[in-house]
Amino acid sequence: MINRRHIRVKVMQSVYAMIKSNDDNIVKEEKFIKYSIKKMFDLYVLLLQLLVEVQKLAVQKQEISKKKYLATKEDLSPNRKFVDNKLIKKLAESASISLHIEGQNLNNWSKDDEYVKIIWDKLQNSDLFSTYLNTTEDSYKIDKGFLIDFFREIVAPNTKLAEYFEDENITWVDDIPFVNTWVARSLNKQKEKSTFTLGSLYKNQDDQDFVSKLFKKVILNHHTFENDIKIHTPNWESDRIADMDMILIKMGACEFLHFPFIPTKVTINEYIEIAKDYSSEKSSYFVNGVLDKLSREFAKDKKFVKVGRGLL
């Protein structure tokens, strides 16, 4: 499921786009944020299904080899460890994956099957694959461990696959690392006796509401937040603050004032980490300093009240 950090990143991108373009269509941009989050789920399902399609291709290759005119003993009795991988079979038999693929018309791997072949070629020529095939132990634990390694070492870092996803959907460019982690965690949590079921996109209704509320509050109050920043950073003129840093600080200020259940320390830490990934090298230190000062000044002026344990 999507976490709040990635929600913040999605909101940050839309706030940046609206401010830079001077667009005031909040409704349109809010719909776009929700669409891009929804498309993350499609990417997640496509990556899971890719593992199934690679296994299907392996089965096809074995069947073709059996029909060779001069078939070898290995062709006639191939190693079936991969084609019988227990966790991949769980994915293949998952009703929720099948229903999502059908409902969203995710026919990517039949339409662009060359990417299935690319991953299969990488896999069968890897040491990981040969070691797995030569493992004598036949267990769910071995199959699961191999599949996680297969995904992490071959699928997730594949540049051609990443380029394909970026071409397919512009919103996936920043989503790929997060979704790769999501897939790996889902595989790792899968138990032997349970069926594979797609979880929810959001953890709960609060997280779903957080998307709209954070976006709207930042956009509707960003001039007010900018004035607050100017007042409390007298040594910094607004035009000297990087655009992305300013947006992250505004978002942090918004959480201080309008989200009483989010601890100030959590807010500050979240925007420090986002700054490391999306702004300049020294931005995280600057964002940390300004948000820390704003939180103390807001608290002193009694501009916000935090509710719950450890919220200050």
BELRARA-V599130 format. One line per field, one symbol per residue. psi: psi as a letter, one per 20 degrees, with the letter a starting at -180 (. if undefined). A space follows every 10 residues. Layout:
BEGIN
psi->???
END
This chain:
BEGIN
psi->qqrhghgggg ggghgggggh ikpjnggghg hgghghghhh hggghhhghh hghggghggg ghhghhjqgl prhhghmrpj ggijphhhhg ghjohhgghg gghjlmkgih hlihhghghg gggijqhggh gghjphpnrh gggggghggg ghhgggjohh gghgghhhoh iigihggghg gggghgghip qhiqqpppaq gqgahghghh gggggghggh jhhghhgggg gjmhioqhii pqghggghgg hghghghinh ioqhhggghg hgghhhhiar hjhhgggggg hgggghgggh jliqpqpapk i.
END
